[in-house]
């Protein structure tokens, strides 16, 4: 009799669990707004992430082959990059019909950061920025190269740093592309980096 009582009790618990699981009231999970670091306080300035931004970040991560995280990474920058990838090289150009490296930097800063760096040469841009170490690079910093391989040469090429050693630039052969600072060609021709000061 005692065993029968335990079996009934077990069946009753199982039946209740099944009934609760099959109710029509379901909870819809909302995307996480933000992961807090221990000790961090939420303020009104903290960005709110929506599902469209998460989907855009995932799409751009796949297309650009760069892991883009929201809200940490600038989705406006990566959308701009996606829009310009493949634009052909044209000396003196600043449009999607054709651009050179400094013209591309000019347009990116204008459209993404609402900052006018002026339409000038790579060397002039290098002189205008605050020098920073390679290890201190962050999104939007400019990276400069001496692609003419002259000793003590001035900057003859410029790109915009993205993240994880990746930068975007307008190359003469392939147009607007994403490259890696660790590629032997760019390691050999790297001159330095600069930060645009507002």
N, C-alpha and C positions, 0 to 999 in steps of 0.2 A: 504494500500500500504506500509506503514512504517513497519507493522508487517511482511509482505511478504519479505521485504528487509532484516530484521533481521534473518528470517528463512533461507534465501539463504546464508547469511554470516555464520551462524552456521553450515549449511551443508558443506559449502566450507572448514571451519576449520576442521571439522570431517573428510572430505575426504582427506585433506592434512595430517592429523595425521595418518590415515590408510595407506596412500601411503608411508609415511616415515617409518612406522613400518614394512612394507613388502619389503623393499629393500633388495637386495642380499648382500649388504655390511654389514657384522656383525663384531662386536668387540669381540675378544676372551680375556676373563679375564685371566691375568697371576696371579699366586699366589703372595701374598704379600711378599715382600722381608724382611721387618723388620718394626716393630712398634716403632716409636720414642717416647721417653719420652720428655715432654716439656723441652726445653733448651738443648737437646742432639744434638750433631753434628755427622754427618756420616763421618767416616774416611775410608781410604783404608783398614784398618785392619778389618772392619766390615764384618762378614761372609755373604756369599750369600747363600740363601736357595733355593734349587730346589724342584721340585715336588716329585722326588724320596725320598728325605729326609723327606718330610712331610708325604708321604705314609708309609715310614718305621717307623716313629715316631708313627703314628696311629696304625700300625700293632703291634708294640712292646707294646704300651699302652694297647691294648686289651689282648695280650698274658700274659704280666707280671702283669696286673692289677695295673699299676702305670701310672699316667698321665705324658707323656713325651712331652716336648715342645721343638721345634726347634726355634732358635739356642741355647736356654738357656741350655738345657740338652745335655750331651755327648752321641751322638748316637752310637759311637764306644763302649762305656762302656755297653750300654743296649743291643747291638748286641752280645757282649761277654757274658753277663749275660744270654741272651736267648739261646745261644749256649751251655752253661754249665749247665743250669737248669736240674736237674734230674740225673746228674753224680753221680754215687754211691760213698759212703765213702770207702776209703782205707787208713789205717794208713801208713804214709810215702809217699803217692802217690802225684803226681803233674800233672797227665795227665787226659784226659777224660775217660780213662779206670778205674780211681779211684783216689780220692784225699782226703787228710785230710784238716782241716781248714786252717792251715798255708801254706800248699802247694797250696791251692786255691788262697790265698792272694798273694803268690809269683808269680803264673802264671798271675793273673789279673793285677798286677802292671807291670809285664814284658810286657804283650801283649797290655794293654790299655794305660799305662802311660810311657812305655819305660824306666822303672825305676827298678833297681835291689835292692829289699829289703833284699835279701839274703834268703836262705832256712833255717829258724830257727824256734824255738818254739814260741808259742803265748806270753809267758812271755818275751822272748828275744825281740820280736817285740815291746812289750809294753815299754820296757826299751829304745828302740831305737827311739821312736817317741816323739814328743813334746806334752805334756799334754794339752788337751782342754776341755772346759765345754760341757756338753751335749747340751746345748742351742745353742752352736756355731758350731755344726756339719755341715759339708758340704760334697758334693759328694767326695768319695775317702778316707775319713777319716776312720781310723780303730776303731772298737768298740771291747772292751775286756770284757770277762766274766770269773767268777770263777765257773765253772759248777761242780767242785768237792765239792763246799760248805764248804770249810775249812776256819775257821776264819783267817783273815789276809793272806789268800791264794794268791798265784800268779795267773796270768792269765792262764787259761787252755783252752780257746777257743777264737777265733778271727773271725771277719767278716768285711765286707767293707760296709760303709754307702752309701746309694743311695740318698734318699730324703724322706720327709714326714714321718720320723721315721722308714723307711724301710731299711733293710740291707740284704746283701747276704752273705751266709756262707755255709760251708760243715758240715752238722749235721751227727752224727754217725748213726742215725736211718733212715733218709730220704735222705741223700746225699746233693747235692747242692740245696738250697732252699732260698726263700726270706721270711724273718720274720719281725715282728714289734717289736720295742723296748718297746712298751707299753704292750706286752703280759706279763702276770704275771710271767712266768718262767724267761724271760729275764730281767724284772724289778728287780726280786729278786737276780739274779746272776750277774747283770751288775757291772763291776769294774770301768770302765772309758773309755775314748776315747783318741786317739792320732793322730797327723798329721805327715805324712812322710815328712821330710824336705830334699830337694834335695841338 
